[in-house]
Amino acid sequence: MRPFKARKMNLVFLVLLFMMLVFVVIVTGYNIMSTNKLKPSTQCGPFRGMNSIYDIVSIIVEKLPKVISDFIKVISSAAVIAAITFLMFFVAYYFRIKKLSCEKKIELMKKQIKLVGQDKQYLMVKLRYLLKENVHLD
């Protein structure tokens, strides 16, 4: 019973870690993308003279060659991000289903091993009985 408690605690830790990651990504993304709430310093820092932190990304993308710039714009579009997110959820779901089926296979194999052991014991008892009868007949 002890390993199961450790496994549950590991799951709780992973869920908590994931929730914190989502929280940090949302807060950081909001701070980067917000244009009117949090403005960068106009006096110093890498973002001086810009309206938002995200403006530096636009400037860097514009300086890249046209092919790379177009590729980055396509990759960062909402449709592509939604498709990638859907694909990631689908892959995670697939692996979860595969894991559950493997666990069921393991349980079935354990039952089969147990039944094979019982069959062997039954056959050994029968074999001993037949050998004893052969000895008595001779």
Rosetta blueprint (number, residue, H / E / L):
1 M L
2 R H
3 P H
4 F H
5 K H
6 A H
7 R H
8 K H
9 M H
10 N H
11 L H
12 V H
13 F H
14 L H
15 V H
16 L H
17 L H
18 F H
19 M H
20 M H
21 L H
22 V H
23 F H
24 V H
25 V H
26 I H
27 V H
28 T H
29 G H
30 Y H
31 N H
32 I H
33 M H
34 S L
35 T L
36 N L
37 K L
38 L L
39 K L
40 P L
41 S L
42 T L
43 Q L
44 C L
45 G L
46 P L
47 F L
48 R L
49 G L
50 M L
51 N L
52 S L
53 I L
54 Y L
55 D H
56 I H
57 V H
58 S H
59 I H
60 I H
61 V H
62 E H
63 K H
64 L L
65 P L
66 K H
67 V H
68 I H
69 S H
70 D H
71 F H
72 I H
73 K H
74 V H
75 I H
76 S L
77 S L
78 A H
79 A H
80 V H
81 I H
82 A H
83 A H
84 I H
85 T H
86 F H
87 L H
88 M H
89 F H
90 F H
91 V H
92 A H
93 Y H
94 Y H
95 F H
96 R H
97 I H
98 K H
99 K H
100 L H
101 S H
102 C H
103 E H
104 K H
105 K H
106 I H
107 E H
108 L H
109 M H
110 K H
111 K H
112 Q H
113 I H
114 K H
115 L H
116 V H
117 G H
118 Q H
119 D H
120 K H
121 Q H
122 Y H
123 L H
124 M H
125 V H
126 K H
127 L H
128 R H
129 Y H
130 L H
131 L H
132 K H
133 E H
134 N H
135 V H
136 H H
137 L H
138 D L
